[in-house]
Amino acid sequence: MKAVVCVRHGPPDALEIQDLPDPVPGPGEVVVEVSAIGLNFFDTLIIRDLYQVKPALPFSPGAEFAGHVAALGAGVTGFAVGERVCGYVTHGAAREKVVVEARFLARVPDDLDLVKAAGLIVTYGTSLYALRERGNLKAGESLAVLGASGGVGLAAVELGRIMGARILACASSAEKVAFAKAHGADEGFDYAEGDLKGALKAFGGPKGLDMVYDPVGGDMAEQALRALGSLGRFLVVGFAAGEIPKIPLNLLLLKNCDARGVAFGTVARSDPAWLAGVVAELMEHARTGRISAHVDKTFPLERCVDALGEIAGRRVKGKVVLTTGR
């Protein structure tokens, strides 16, 4: 099988395409013939050894995939060879065949495209966990989404709409703002307009914002936090800007608000039953059109370097997915 392999830490062009032996499932494991692999921003970090998860070399990037069951290990029940499935592995999915514990797999409905299914788990799973379980978002509350046209940002907009929030989409161009509004945001703000804090305060009204969803970090984080009202929640999702902000803790005291970390991967790895429920819920949303599972660009597996370059260059709206032709 072909695999994208990180043999040394570095930029995407340091990755190699290698021919590797087909995997064999151990007890409780399944081999999946992979059709599509969802890529995420953290894939640009993990290959540089800049991510909190640090797999041993060599490894493949890619945390999520979809395809067909190719082989079952001893003791596996509930799956059959040929079934359409998707799964979560943290890293290692960018290859033509993946071996994974059966408990991290879920069936894909026949009427849901495998390319869309491959990009659902991380972005929408992160946003659902953030908004519902970490943020306790309620219908009618005000939600500002930073980086609203990216993978997790778009997912937050669409899931926030399902949950009944009023949504302000913030992004780095008028085109990206329009894209987020077309997917459910009530209003939009282009960072080029300048006064982010002022725009957030205006959207929140006299009582301030109820929630900020921040996968960007950098110098925008403190501006957004300052726009929260009493009992507001600031969700720390990631640092796509490259800089981890240093927030003055006195703001939490003075504003009577919370900053809450969102570590979807930690929960997903520790509680596969919870993950299975989340994935089933998201696939139902996708197949019925309540979320778009928008895939902006696809690349063949051999062009993983180009795909990661698109993500690193912030030229993506929604997801980038690799395909294997299988």
C-alpha positions, 0 to 999 in steps of 0.5 A, spaced: 500 500 500 502 507 499 502 511 505 504 518 506 510 518 511 513 523 516 520 520 516 523 527 519 520 533 522 519 539 518 515 542 513 510 538 508 515 538 503 519 533 507 513 528 507 515 522 503 510 517 499 512 510 501 510 503 499 509 499 505 506 492 507 499 491 508 497 491 515 494 485 519 489 486 524 490 484 531 485 482 536 479 487 536 482 491 530 479 492 523 483 493 517 480 499 513 481 500 505 481 507 505 477 512 500 478 518 503 482 522 509 480 528 512 486 533 513 486 538 519 490 544 521 494 540 526 496 536 521 501 542 519 503 542 526 504 534 528 509 533 522 513 539 525 513 536 532 509 542 534 503 539 536 501 536 543 501 529 540 508 527 539 508 520 535 514 516 534 517 517 527 516 514 522 508 516 522 503 518 517 499 524 518 491 524 518 486 523 524 480 521 520 478 517 514 472 513 511 472 507 507 470 500 507 472 494 511 477 489 508 479 485 514 477 483 521 481 481 527 479 476 532 473 478 537 471 483 532 463 483 532 458 488 529 462 489 522 462 485 516 467 486 510 465 491 505 461 495 510 462 503 509 465 506 515 469 512 518 474 512 524 478 516 528 486 515 529 489 521 532 494 520 526 496 515 521 490 515 516 494 518 510 495 511 507 491 506 503 489 501 508 489 503 516 488 498 522 484 501 527 481 498 534 474 497 532 471 501 537 473 507 534 469 506 527 462 508 525 458 505 520 457 510 514 450 511 511 449 509 504 446 516 502 452 519 505 458 520 501 465 517 503 469 524 502 464 528 506 464 522 512 472 523 512 471 530 514 466 530 519 469 527 525 474 532 528 471 539 526 464 537 527 466 533 533 470 539 536 465 544 535 459 540 538 463 538 544 465 545 545 458 549 544 454 543 547 458 540 553 464 545 554 460 552 553 453 550 554 450 554 549 443 555 549 438 558 544 437 565 543 444 566 546 449 570 542 455 567 539 461 570 536 466 565 531 473 567 530 476 564 523 469 562 521 470 560 514 475 554 516 474 547 518 472 548 525 469 555 525 464 553 519 462 547 523 461 552 529 457 556 525 452 550 522 452 547 529 450 554 533 445 555 528 442 548 529 442 550 537 438 556 536 444 561 537 445 568 534 451 568 530 457 573 528 462 570 523 469 573 523 473 572 518 479 574 514 476 577 508 469 579 505 469 572 501 470 568 507 465 572 511 460 571 505 461 564 505 460 563 513 453 567 512 451 563 507 452 557 512 448 560 517 451 566 521 446 572 522 452 577 521 459 577 519 465 581 520 471 582 516 478 583 520 480 588 515 475 593 517 479 594 524 475 594 530 474 587 532 472 588 539 467 594 537 464 589 532 463 584 538 461 589 543 456 591 538 453 584 536 453 582 544 449 588 545 448 592 552 449 585 556 455 583 552 457 576 548 454 570 551 460 566 548 466 566 543 469 560 539 476 561 538 480 557 534 485 562 532 488 565 538 494 571 537 492 578 538 485 577 537 483 573 543 484 578 548 479 583 544 474 577 543 474 576 551 473 583 553 467 583 549 464 578 553 458 579 558 457 577 565 457 569 565 460 569 558 464 563 556 470 564 552 472 557 548 479 556 547 479 551 541 486 552 537 491 557 535 491 558 528 494 564 528 501 561 530 501 565 537 499 562 544 496 569 547 497 570 554 490 573 557 490 577 563 487 573 568 484 579 572 479 580 566 476 573 568 475 576 575 472 583 573 468 581 567 465 575 571 466 570 565 470 563 564 475 561 559 474 554 557 479 549 554 476 544 548 480 538 547 476 534 543 481 529 542 483 527 549 475 526 550 475 522 544 481 517 545 478 516 552 471 515 551 470 511 544 462 510 546 461 517 547 465 518 540 461 513 537 454 517 539 457 524 537 459 521 530 452 518 529 449 524 531 453 528 526 452 523 520 445 524 521 445 531 521 450 531 514 445 526 511 439 530 512 442 536 510 442 540 517 450 541 516 454 541 510 460 537 511 463 542 506 469 539 502 472 545 499 478 541 495 480 534 494 487 532 492 490 525 491 494 521 496 500 523 493 499 530 493 498 531 500 504 536 500 499 540 496 493 539 500 497 541 507 500 547 503 493 550 502 491 549 509 497 552 512 496 558 507 489 559 510 486 558 503 481 553 505 473 554 506 471 548 510 475 542 509 481 539 505 480 531 503 485 526 500 482 521 496 486 514 494 481 512 488 479 506 492 
